[in-house]
Amino acid sequence: MRKLLLLVLFGPAVLSAQSSSPAPERAAHAVMDHDLTDVSVDRLHELYREHRYTVTEVVQWHLDRIARYNGVYRAVQTVTAKAALTEAGREDVEAKQAGFRPGPLWGVPIVIKANTSIAGLTTTAGWIGYMLPGHELVAPRDAPIVAKLRKAGAILVGVTNMPDFAASDTTRSTAFGRTGNAYDVRFSPGGSSGGTVTAVTSNLAVLGNGTDTGNSIRMPVATSNLVGIFPTRGLVSIAGIAPLDWQLDNTGPIARTVADAAVALTVLAGEDPLDPATIGSQSKAQPGPYTQYLKPGALKGKRFAVPAFILDGETPVFQGVCPNATPEQFAKARKNAFTPLKPETRAAFLKAVDELRAAGATVLIDSQILPDSFAITASHICTLPYLREGTDKFLADFGPAQYHSAAEYEHAVGKRLPSVIIGGEKSGLFESTNVQQATLETDPHAGENFFNPRDKVFALYEAELDRLHLDGFVYPAIQMPPVDETMPQDGRVSEGPHSDTNWVNMLGVPAISFPAGFYEDGLPFGIEISTRKWHDGDLIGWAYDYEQHTHHRRPPVLVDRGLLPTAAKPLEP
């Protein structure tokens, strides 16, 4: 019956492929699959110490999986096979030298999101305009976080797909097409770090980085049974990452376990002269290594509350509404931002709350805890006048020889960069036609646009923590299940799934998203916890304790034949 089912689903090629391999070879592959599927960093290092596998063998296993499954799931935009195998060979030689001491990510295959500069590769940011022949945005050097990962011994096996400029809650790009959810390719993996989450959850790599301007680490990991950390803004440098909105952007690790995410965050954290937000962070942050916070029982006695505005679906307006907006524009933007919590997601979240309570935590739910007025106030934090400055700063340091600013790009190519990253007409959700671009540091209106409303919302956040003696807030990382992208929903093809978490970016407070079970259809569900600035270690401890109590992680069952023959085509530019 099993062979008959395989024949019906995939045709005779599968059965002939199974029978063509000698039995000992198939047995060896099966052992390796068992050892490396969902392997953790610690376990991989143990396998290396036992001389079970060389780094070259581990890297090749991951490259083979990319070759087998990437045509269906389209997670990896650029496969760096030659460079990865060369580096793996170098590390295998290194391991034989006397006194060798491996770095924390030595021999660990990783992927990097396509908006993150990698020396000699095109930083596409998901956009075909950075791939124009003769005008490619080839990175002159590694972004600081890439350099840190390499120094720690990680091996890059690929660059992951993302929507154009990270400006979407799903992963469809003009550069590479559509990425599918590993648990069902018809469904969205979320965005904008959908390529990384599909690659990591599918065991195409052990770890990856995501970037997050409004939810883009935390929401997609919730669709894909993974852990994602949004660090305190300033803990990890964002230099060398093509911005969507540099006042909201952040980067952090995406992993299959909290422990692996903690190892990666330890590597990524640190001050960087190219990112002023990181200066002084070492004296403010809970110290690393972040693995020291991986303690059973960390949830006992902790107090969390659920923000009412999230349960109500009152999402703050992404990038805010500037003071020059009319009341009608503000009302329209608020309406467009509204993201209701689906009943099945509410039910899944309440189960997770029960699990937190069973682990010893107190969880408060009340309509007066961060009510809808919090989201309304946060909607006044306006970053739209400063978009071009962020893009110009990135291109100045990490642009190609042809262009080091938006103006130079236009001169070289003959077309302007899109308004989503340099400003322009119909800016933001309130579609203003007169948001003038300015330099944040010298703009006389920066206080009323950005700093004053941000400080007011941050004070509200801190006051609620103090009033209720809270350790943090807990809420669904996503307002709905992953969406089916094979058919219209609500009258159109979904641009989601969506979350209600962009306020975290506005404040720069840390948050972590992690697996919290599955929906009835087998698709993953995740929750998120946020806390005070610089308490990233506490978040890691709480997520770890929950993980150890629940063990929700379960790898997907992949297919190597496409279900959507046209879905992977790139979008029209």
ZAMINU-819275 format. One record per residue (C-alpha): x negated, y, z; residue in three letters. Coordinates in steps of 0.02 Angstrom, whole numbers, padded with zeros to 5 digits, always signed. Example, Ala and Ser with C-alpha at 12.3 -4.5 7.8 and 13.67 -1.06 7.14 Angstrom:
<pts>
-00615-00225+00390ALA;-00684-00053+00357SER;
</pts>
This chain:
<pts>
+00000+00000+00000MET;-00142+00122+00041ARG;-00224+00095-00128LYS;-00057+00115-00214LEU;-00027+00280-00123LEU;-00199+00344-00172LEU;-00167+00295-00351LEU;-00001+00388-00354VAL;-00073+00545-00274LEU;-00241+00561-00358PHE;-00251+00437-00501GLY;-00374+00296-00536PRO;-00527+00408-00515ALA;-00517+00396-00326VAL;-00510+00207-00321LEU;-00647+00186-00450SER;-00756+00309-00355ALA;-00730+00210-00195GLN;-00773+00046-00277SER;-00924+00111-00374SER;-01030+00148-00219SER;-01124+00002-00142PRO;-01057-00052+00026ALA;-01214-00002+00126PRO;-01210+00172+00048GLU;-01026+00193+00090ARG;-01061+00136+00268ALA;-01203+00262+00286ALA;-01091+00402+00221HIS;-00955+00351+00343ALA;-01076+00360+00490VAL;-01138+00531+00435MET;-00960+00593+00412ASP;-00920+00534+00588HIS;-01073+00618+00662ASP;-01059+00785+00572LEU;-00872+00817+00559THR;-00833+00951+00688ASP;-01011+00939+00753VAL;-01054+01072+00881SER;-01219+01166+00888VAL;-01274+01073+01044ASP;-01229+00904+00971ARG;-01316+00944+00807LEU;-01475+00989+00901HIS;-01460+00827+00997GLU;-01449+00731+00832LEU;-01606+00821+00773TYR;-01699+00779+00934ARG;-01651+00597+00914GLU;-01716+00602+00734HIS;-01549+00541+00671ARG;-01551+00668+00530TYR;-01667+00794+00453THR;-01613+00973+00425VAL;-01616+00939+00239THR;-01494+00795+00258GLU;-01375+00900+00363VAL;-01381+01045+00242VAL;-01355+00929+00094GLN;-01203+00851+00180TRP;-01124+01022+00197HIS;-01169+01069+00017LEU;-01090+00907-00043ASP;-00930+00951+00047ARG;-00929+01122-00034ILE;-00952+01040-00204ALA;-00809+00919-00169ARG;-00679+01036-00093TYR;-00718+01214-00145ASN;-00630+01196-00312GLY;-00467+01170-00218VAL;-00484+01285-00066TYR;-00594+01420-00145ARG;-00675+01469+00020ALA;-00854+01496-00040VAL;-00882+01629-00171GLN;-01069+01601-00192THR;-01157+01437-00149VAL;-01339+01465-00100THR;-01392+01284-00123ALA;-01570+01309-00186LYS;-01618+01434-00052ALA;-01532+01330+00083ALA;-01624+01171+00037LEU;-01789+01264+00026THR;-01764+01335+00200GLU;-01708+01165+00266ALA;-01867+01087+00198GLY;-01970+01222+00282ARG;-01884+01190+00448GLU;-01912+01002+00433ASP;-02098+01035+00414VAL;-02093+01160+00557GLU;-02013+01031+00672ALA;-02166+00918+00655LYS;-02288+01049+00717GLN;-02359+01040+00892ALA;-02271+01151+01018GLY;-02120+01178+00906PHE;-01973+01259+00997ARG;-01812+01278+00896PRO;-01711+01438+00898GLY;-01532+01437+00963PRO;-01460+01409+00788LEU;-01605+01311+00714TRP;-01547+01196+00574GLY;-01367+01255+00586VAL;-01280+01281+00417PRO;-01184+01445+00414ILE;-01083+01552+00294VAL;-01077+01742+00282ILE;-00929+01849+00229LYS;-00946+01934+00060ALA;-00948+02112+00130ASN;-01107+02078+00230THR;-01273+02121+00147SER;-01387+01975+00104ILE;-01553+02019+00024ALA;-01551+01990-00163GLY;-01367+01941-00173LEU;-01221+02046-00234THR;-01118+02117-00092THR;-00951+02099-00180THR;-00838+02142-00032ALA;-00714+02038-00133GLY;-00704+02172-00269TRP;-00747+02143-00452ILE;-00805+02324-00466GLY;-00962+02283-00368TYR;-00998+02143-00493MET;-00999+02243-00655LEU;-01145+02184-00763PRO;-01288+02306-00743GLY;-01205+02391-00595HIS;-01200+02253-00464GLU;-01212+02302-00282LEU;-01366+02196-00249VAL;-01419+02210-00067ALA;-01597+02276-00046PRO;-01614+02184+00120ARG;-01516+02083+00248ASP;-01390+02165+00362ALA;-01459+02163+00541PRO;-01341+02024+00593ILE;-01398+01916+00447VAL;-01579+01946+00495ALA;-01539+01894+00674LYS;-01453+01735+00618LEU;-01600+01688+00507ARG;-01723+01724+00648LYS;-01623+01608+00760ALA;-01647+01469+00632GLY;-01476+01469+00546ALA;-01472+01416+00364ILE;-01357+01506+00243LEU;-01262+01386+00130VAL;-01139+01509+00054GLY;-01052+01676+00046VAL;-00867+01671+00083THR;-00720+01743-00012ASN;-00620+01891+00053MET;-00486+02009-00014PRO;-00546+02168-00098ASP;-00632+02277+00034PHE;-00549+02172+00173ALA;-00389+02271+00143ALA;-00265+02127+00156SER;-00191+02004+00280ASP;-00216+01861+00158THR;-00365+01810+00051THR;-00339+01848-00133ARG;-00479+01941-00219SER;-00523+02011-00389THR;-00696+01937-00366ALA;-00653+01754-00338PHE;-00466+01723-00330GLY;-00364+01645-00192ARG;-00424+01549-00038THR;-00304+01418+00031GLY;-00272+01360+00208ASN;-00368+01202+00249ALA;-00218+01125+00337TYR;-00110+01147+00182ASP;-00184+01232+00029VAL;-00016+01305-00019ARG;-00018+01414+00136PHE;-00118+01569+00176SER;-00272+01563+00289PRO;-00240+01744+00331GLY;-00361+01884+00296GLY;-00475+01962+00276SER;-00595+01830+00344SER;-00496+01690+00262GLY;-00645+01623+00166GLY;-00749+01602+00323THR;-00608+01520+00422VAL;-00568+01396+00284THR;-00754+01355+00264ALA;-00785+01330+00450VAL;-00626+01233+00491THR;-00657+01122+00337SER;-00834+01080+00393ASN;-00914+01166+00244LEU;-01021+01255+00375ALA;-01038+01250+00564VAL;-01021+01437+00595LEU;-00985+01598+00503GLY;-00961+01782+00528ASN;-00800+01877+00506GLY;-00763+02061+00501THR;-00613+02143+00581ASP;-00536+02313+00544THR;-00360+02277+00605GLY;-00350+02090+00645ASN;-00464+02010+00516SER;-00560+01892+00631ILE;-00425+01856+00759ARG;-00273+01829+00647MET;-00354+01710+00519PRO;-00434+01601+00652VAL;-00258+01579+00722ALA;-00200+01508+00555THR;-00344+01384+00552SER;-00373+01311+00726ASN;-00532+01408+00760LEU;-00612+01526+00887VAL;-00649+01705+00839GLY;-00726+01844+00943ILE;-00696+02029+00919PHE;-00839+02097+01026PRO;-00833+02260+01119THR;-00867+02385+00982ARG;-01052+02425+01000GLY;-01105+02254+01062LEU;-01143+02194+00884VAL;-01209+02303+00743SER;-01100+02330+00589ILE;-01242+02408+00488ALA;-01257+02330+00316GLY;-01073+02281+00309ILE;-00973+02364+00171ALA;-00840+02462+00266PRO;-00654+02469+00250LEU;-00639+02596+00391ASP;-00799+02620+00490TRP;-00708+02687+00643GLN;-00610+02525+00657LEU;-00730+02396+00581ASP;-00814+02263+00686ASN;-00899+02095+00659THR;-00912+01937+00763GLY;-00929+01748+00758PRO;-00804+01621+00694ILE;-00827+01444+00759ALA;-00738+01281+00798ARG;-00772+01290+00985THR;-00790+01425+01115VAL;-00964+01362+01158ALA;-01024+01382+00978ASP;-00949+01556+00970ALA;-01042+01600+01131ALA;-01208+01541+01057VAL;-01178+01643+00900ALA;-01127+01800+00996LEU;-01287+01788+01098THR;-01385+01792+00935VAL;-01284+01933+00858LEU;-01277+02052+01007ALA;-01401+02192+01030GLY;-01443+02373+00998GLU;-01479+02431+00821ASP;-01543+02604+00769PRO;-01438+02591+00609LEU;-01279+02581+00712ASP;-01267+02721+00841PRO;-01121+02636+00929ALA;-01240+02501+00990THR;-01363+02618+01074ILE;-01356+02593+01261GLY;-01250+02437+01248SER;-01376+02328+01337GLN;-01351+02423+01500SER;-01161+02421+01486LYS;-01122+02244+01430ALA;-01110+02086+01532GLN;-01279+02006+01502PRO;-01313+01860+01389GLY;-01337+01722+01352PRO;-01150+01707+01337TYR;-01158+01520+01365THR;-01179+01558+01551GLN;-00993+01603+01557TYR;-00938+01430+01498LEU;-00874+01372+01666LYS;-00729+01255+01706PRO;-00602+01338+01819GLY;-00632+01512+01750ALA;-00443+01541+01735LEU;-00404+01503+01916LYS;-00337+01655+02006GLY;-00345+01767+01851LYS;-00201+01885+01811ARG;-00140+01921+01635PHE;+00009+02012+01563ALA;+00098+02007+01397VAL;+00115+02176+01308PRO;+00300+02207+01277ALA;+00271+02302+01116PHE;+00196+02145+01037ILE;+00346+02039+01083LEU;+00455+02178+01012ASP;+00356+02186+00849GLY;+00313+02371+00869GLU;+00146+02372+00779THR;+00043+02533+00786PRO;+00021+02609+00614VAL;-00141+02545+00538PHE;-00267+02689+00522GLN;-00138+02799+00606GLY;-00032+02947+00553VAL;-00125+03112+00540CYS;-00060+03271+00625PRO;-00012+03347+00456ASN;+00119+03213+00426ALA;+00303+03259+00425THR;+00424+03176+00547PRO;+00496+03083+00398GLU;+00325+03016+00351GLN;+00292+02963+00530PHE;+00459+02872+00539ALA;+00427+02786+00372LYS;+00254+02730+00425ALA;+00321+02662+00590ARG;+00456+02567+00496LYS;+00329+02494+00374ASN;+00219+02439+00518ALA;+00357+02347+00612PHE;+00310+02162+00623THR;+00439+02055+00713PRO;+00386+01904+00813LEU;+00458+01749+00730LYS;+00561+01635+00844PRO;+00449+01484+00814GLU;+00296+01590+00857THR;+00378+01652+01017ARG;+00415+01472+01066ALA;+00235+01418+01031ALA;+00170+01565+01132PHE;+00278+01526+01283LEU;+00208+01348+01281LYS;+00033+01421+01284ALA;+00083+01532+01430VAL;+00137+01376+01524ASP;-00034+01300+01487GLU;-00123+01455+01553LEU;-00020+01446+01712ARG;-00057+01260+01729ALA;-00242+01305+01723ALA;-00219+01420+01873GLY;-00186+01589+01792ALA;-00043+01709+01829THR;+00045+01776+01673VAL;+00167+01921+01690LEU;+00304+01953+01561ILE;+00406+02112+01580ASP;+00479+02242+01462SER;+00388+02382+01555GLN;+00213+02311+01526ILE;+00135+02413+01384LEU;+00306+02454+01311PRO;+00347+02512+01135ASP;+00292+02689+01178SER;+00112+02623+01185PHE;+00120+02574+01001ALA;+00200+02741+00956ILE;+00062+02838+01044THR;-00073+02730+00963ALA;+00001+02771+00792SER;-00070+02947+00811HIS;-00252+02886+00808ILE;-00293+02939+00630CYS;-00453+02880+00545THR;-00404+02917+00365LEU;-00504+03080+00346PRO;-00668+02989+00378TYR;-00661+02843+00255LEU;-00780+02916+00126ARG;-00911+02954+00258GLU;-00918+02771+00307GLY;-00937+02712+00127THR;-01072+02842+00093ASP;-01170+02791+00248LYS;-01163+02608+00196PHE;-01219+02642+00017LEU;-01358+02759+00077ALA;-01441+02617+00172ASP;-01383+02459+00081PHE;-01334+02515-00094GLY;-01430+02463-00250PRO;-01558+02574-00335ALA;-01424+02643-00453GLN;-01310+02718-00322TYR;-01323+02768-00139HIS;-01157+02860-00121SER;-00982+02859-00190ALA;-01027+03004-00304ALA;-01178+02911-00374GLU;-01069+02756-00403TYR;-00949+02861-00506GLU;-01093+02937-00605HIS;-01173+02767-00639ALA;-01015+02669-00681VAL;-00901+02805-00748GLY;-00760+02764-00626LYS;-00721+02817-00449ARG;-00724+02696-00307LEU;-00547+02650-00251PRO;-00461+02769-00131SER;-00443+02632-00001VAL;-00628+02657+00045ILE;-00658+02840-00002ILE;-00488+02919+00031GLY;-00372+02999-00093GLY;-00190+03014-00133GLU;-00061+02909-00041LYS;-00178+02881+00104SER;-00124+02751+00232GLY;+00047+02687+00275LEU;+00120+02862+00283PHE;+00060+02894+00103GLU;+00001+03072+00128SER;-00061+03159-00028THR;-00168+03287+00063ASN;-00283+03199+00186VAL;-00446+03291+00159GLN;-00607+03192+00182GLN;-00723+03260+00316ALA;-00876+03215+00419THR;-00821+03152+00588LEU;-00967+03226+00683GLU;-00935+03405+00620THR;-00749+03406+00581ASP;-00662+03538+00690PRO;-00503+03435+00679HIS;-00585+03272+00738ALA;-00514+03295+00913GLY;-00332+03308+00862GLU;-00351+03178+00723ASN;-00446+03045+00816PHE;-00535+03072+00982PHE;-00394+03145+01087ASN;-00259+03018+01041PRO;-00384+02875+01057ARG;-00435+02932+01231ASP;-00252+02947+01280LYS;-00212+02770+01223VAL;-00369+02700+01305PHE;-00316+02782+01469ALA;-00144+02700+01454LEU;-00227+02531+01425TYR;-00343+02548+01575GLU;-00204+02615+01687ALA;-00096+02463+01652GLU;-00240+02347+01697LEU;-00263+02443+01859ASP;-00077+02459+01901ARG;-00045+02272+01891LEU;-00218+02218+01950HIS;-00244+02127+01786LEU;-00395+02040+01714ASP;-00329+02056+01537GLY;-00184+02045+01416PHE;-00127+01888+01324VAL;-00017+01881+01169TYR;+00008+01787+01005PRO;-00138+01817+00888ALA;-00016+01816+00744ILE;+00168+01864+00734GLN;+00220+01720+00621MET;+00163+01551+00556PRO;+00047+01545+00405PRO;+00149+01586+00251VAL;+00181+01480+00096ASP;+00103+01570-00052GLU;+00182+01460-00186THR;+00351+01547-00178MET;+00424+01718-00136PRO;+00479+01754+00041GLN;+00591+01900+00085ASP;+00604+01937-00100GLY;+00418+01941-00141ARG;+00256+01844-00130VAL;+00194+01869+00047SER;+00054+01992+00084GLU;+00032+01911+00254GLY;+00038+01830+00376PRO;+00032+01981+00489HIS;-00020+02014+00668SER;+00013+02150+00796ASP;-00165+02175+00855THR;-00241+02324+00763ASN;-00234+02427+00924TRP;-00384+02326+00985VAL;-00486+02403+00844ASN;-00423+02577+00886MET;-00488+02558+01065LEU;-00642+02452+01031GLY;-00603+02335+01176VAL;-00655+02152+01162PRO;-00535+02011+01116ALA;-00547+01826+01081ILE;-00428+01717+00981SER;-00425+01528+01002PHE;-00322+01372+00962PRO;-00159+01350+01058ALA;-00074+01207+00968GLY;+00021+01174+00808PHE;+00190+01213+00733TYR;+00306+01069+00691GLU;+00246+01072+00510ASP;+00066+01041+00564GLY;+00000+01217+00538LEU;-00104+01293+00679PRO;-00054+01423+00808PHE;-00172+01532+00910GLY;-00168+01654+01054ILE;-00275+01804+01096GLU;-00339+01883+01256ILE;-00409+02059+01272SER;-00492+02140+01421THR;-00595+02290+01477ARG;-00741+02353+01375LYS;-00905+02260+01393TRP;-00824+02110+01480HIS;-00852+01993+01332ASP;-00924+01858+01444GLY;-00765+01849+01547ASP;-00662+01823+01388LEU;-00775+01680+01336ILE;-00755+01597+01506GLY;-00565+01608+01503TRP;-00552+01541+01326ALA;-00672+01400+01367TYR;-00573+01346+01519ASP;-00411+01346+01419TYR;-00497+01246+01281GLU;-00557+01115+01406GLN;-00382+01098+01480HIS;-00292+01081+01313THR;-00410+01015+01178HIS;-00302+01085+01037HIS;-00438+01079+00904ARG;-00402+00952+00766ARG;-00491+00953+00597PRO;-00388+00964+00438PRO;-00366+00822+00314VAL;-00430+00892+00150LEU;-00384+00851-00029VAL;-00504+00857-00176ASP;-00374+00878-00312ARG;-00291+01046-00340GLY;-00108+01067-00300LEU;-00098+01241-00377LEU;-00185+01240-00547PRO;-00174+01429-00573THR;-00179+01493-00394ALA;-00368+01510-00384ALA;-00382+01631-00530LYS;-00450+01803-00483PRO;-00327+01946-00476LEU;-00323+02081-00606GLU;-00435+02226-00553PRO;
</pts>
